[in-house]
Amino acid sequence: MDALVEKLPFLYHMIKVIPYLLEGMKYTLIITFLGVAIGFVIGAFAGLGRISNSKIIYAISTVYVEIIRGTPILVQILFIYFALPDLLDLNLDKITASVIAIAINAGAYIAEIVRGGVESIDKGQFEAGDSIGLTKNQTMWHIIWPQAFRRMIPPLGNQFIISLKDTSLFSAIAVVELVYQGKAYTAASASYFEPYFMVGLFYLAITIPSSIILRRLEKRLDV
Amino acid sequence: MRTIAILEYFDFIRFDIIWNYRELYFRGLLVTIALTAVGYTCGIILGLLFGLGKMSERKWIYYPAKWYVDFFRGTPLLVQILLIHTALIPTLFGHSLGFFVSGSIALMLNSAAYIAEIFRAGIQSLDKGQMEAARSLGMPHGVAMRQIILPQAFRRMVPPLGNELIALLKDSSLVTVIAATDILYAAKVTAGAYFRFWEPYLFAALLYLILTWVCTKVIAYVENRYSTSYIPAKRRRFFMRKHGV
């Protein structure tokens, strides 16, 4: 390796930064997976709330979705990490705050995906469920949801990729994820291009395979 | 007098700390709008080039365009901003050119990648019979593209381009990391000065909400004027609610 580095000096920082980035990758992935999983639960409820009969449920979920989709995620993160503990008088550690932020943010976008998925189902399906005597909830759970979920998979995958990239913002509250590690390395080594470029490659290493898998899945599901 | 009484009732919310920094917020508003406008306008031009590049049959055009789009869509904007501000521009010019140049370049390059995909999808969604018909009338490829395909494709691109504008507006908040004096920066400064977090960040969120709301209205107007897509979503939602779904 030393001989290689001697010939190509710019490789030095690129290789040296890798262990730090692997450490950061761990938190990036943990926050993304946990956040999107919780966000899916929130989004499923909020999305069904958006097509609910009840005016109150509709209003609550609409306000939630509009506010979260209308403000930048960085504002939400700073708000959750700095302002929320003030109000609720609790101690949020950084990782929990990050997971909450991703969950709440992704939840709003997933709500729209769920709503779109359900609304894309032909209305004959609802009527058919009605006419064979299923209740509204039964129709939703047994007939609509399985069909709608198939259509939701590609946009859900996109949301996963978006959330993964959004975790980069947690460097603003000093969560030890990829960008934070890259930043720390640049500060220590005074080399800027190589570490940040490697950070970019690390993200690409997840996003490009994910999008290829998604495309295959889309074809397989034929949606 | 009455307004003051109402304000006193809410005295646990300190409006004065926002008021004291009103100039910073106003400046932030202008910076956010300017960054978004510059990034979006240049992004559309650059995005059109890369979108056409991604549809090219020549490999040496296709692959660079594809790599460009994959890189900028696959990495976080934050990394791109840091790369451009701390590495690219100092390397090219020898010194930093300030937050506005780096910020608008980063937003431009980022939005160009997304807009390239919008253009590609818009053009490829057209029936290929349109191109064949134009070619069989004897039009060269370029003329057919400009006069037949692009005008139709543009109408289909209006809704996703609107979404991209709103996304970019919100993404512009990331330039605070390179100390750009946008809305979020004003909120951060206020929060730091008074060690109060509710009011500044809520106010920043409110400003962004107002901006996105205005954008939504403008986009809806443009969509109504130019978009070909019939918009059944509202009616469909009404139908579904009526039928208890």
Boltz contact constraints between the chains, C-beta under 6 A:
constraints:
  - contact:
      token1: [A, 51]
      token2: [B, 240]
      max_distance: 6.0
  - contact:
      token1: [A, 53]
      token2: [B, 244]
      max_distance: 6.0
  - contact:
      token1: [A, 70]
      token2: [B, 209]
      max_distance: 6.0
  - contact:
      token1: [A, 70]
      token2: [B, 212]
      max_distance: 6.0
  - contact:
      token1: [A, 71]
      token2: [B, 205]
      max_distance: 6.0
  - contact:
      token1: [A, 71]
      token2: [B, 208]
      max_distance: 6.0
  - contact:
      token1: [A, 71]
      token2: [B, 209]
      max_distance: 6.0
  - contact:
      token1: [A, 72]
      token2: [B, 170]
      max_distance: 6.0
  - contact:
      token1: [A, 72]
      token2: [B, 173]
      max_distance: 6.0
  - contact:
      token1: [A, 72]
      token2: [B, 208]
      max_distance: 6.0
  - contact:
      token1: [A, 74]
      token2: [B, 173]
      max_distance: 6.0
  - contact:
      token1: [A, 75]
      token2: [B, 201]
      max_distance: 6.0
  - contact:
      token1: [A, 75]
      token2: [B, 204]
      max_distance: 6.0
  - contact:
      token1: [A, 75]
      token2: [B, 205]
      max_distance: 6.0
  - contact:
      token1: [A, 78]
      token2: [B, 201]
      max_distance: 6.0
  - contact:
      token1: [A, 79]
      token2: [B, 201]
      max_distance: 6.0
  - contact:
      token1: [A, 82]
      token2: [B, 197]
      max_distance: 6.0
  - contact:
      token1: [A, 83]
      token2: [B, 197]
      max_distance: 6.0
  - contact:
      token1: [A, 83]
      token2: [B, 198]
      max_distance: 6.0
  - contact:
      token1: [A, 83]
      token2: [B, 201]
      max_distance: 6.0
  - contact:
      token1: [A, 86]
      token2: [B, 197]
      max_distance: 6.0
  - contact:
      token1: [A, 126]
      token2: [B, 245]
      max_distance: 6.0
  - contact:
      token1: [A, 136]
      token2: [B, 244]
      max_distance: 6.0
  - contact:
      token1: [A, 165]
      token2: [B, 76]
      max_distance: 6.0
  - contact:
      token1: [A, 168]
      token2: [B, 76]
      max_distance: 6.0
  - contact:
      token1: [A, 168]
      token2: [B, 78]
      max_distance: 6.0
  - contact:
      token1: [A, 179]
      token2: [B, 78]
      max_distance: 6.0
  - contact:
      token1: [A, 192]
      token2: [B, 86]
      max_distance: 6.0
  - contact:
      token1: [A, 192]
      token2: [B, 87]
      max_distance: 6.0
  - contact:
      token1: [A, 193]
      token2: [B, 87]
      max_distance: 6.0
  - contact:
      token1: [A, 196]
      token2: [B, 82]
      max_distance: 6.0
  - contact:
      token1: [A, 196]
      token2: [B, 83]
      max_distance: 6.0
  - contact:
      token1: [A, 196]
      token2: [B, 87]
      max_distance: 6.0
  - contact:
      token1: [A, 199]
      token2: [B, 79]
      max_distance: 6.0
  - contact:
      token1: [A, 200]
      token2: [B, 75]
      max_distance: 6.0
  - contact:
      token1: [A, 200]
      token2: [B, 79]
      max_distance: 6.0
  - contact:
      token1: [A, 203]
      token2: [B, 75]
      max_distance: 6.0
  - contact:
      token1: [A, 204]
      token2: [B, 74]
      max_distance: 6.0
  - contact:
      token1: [A, 207]
      token2: [B, 74]
      max_distance: 6.0
  - contact:
      token1: [A, 208]
      token2: [B, 74]
      max_distance: 6.0
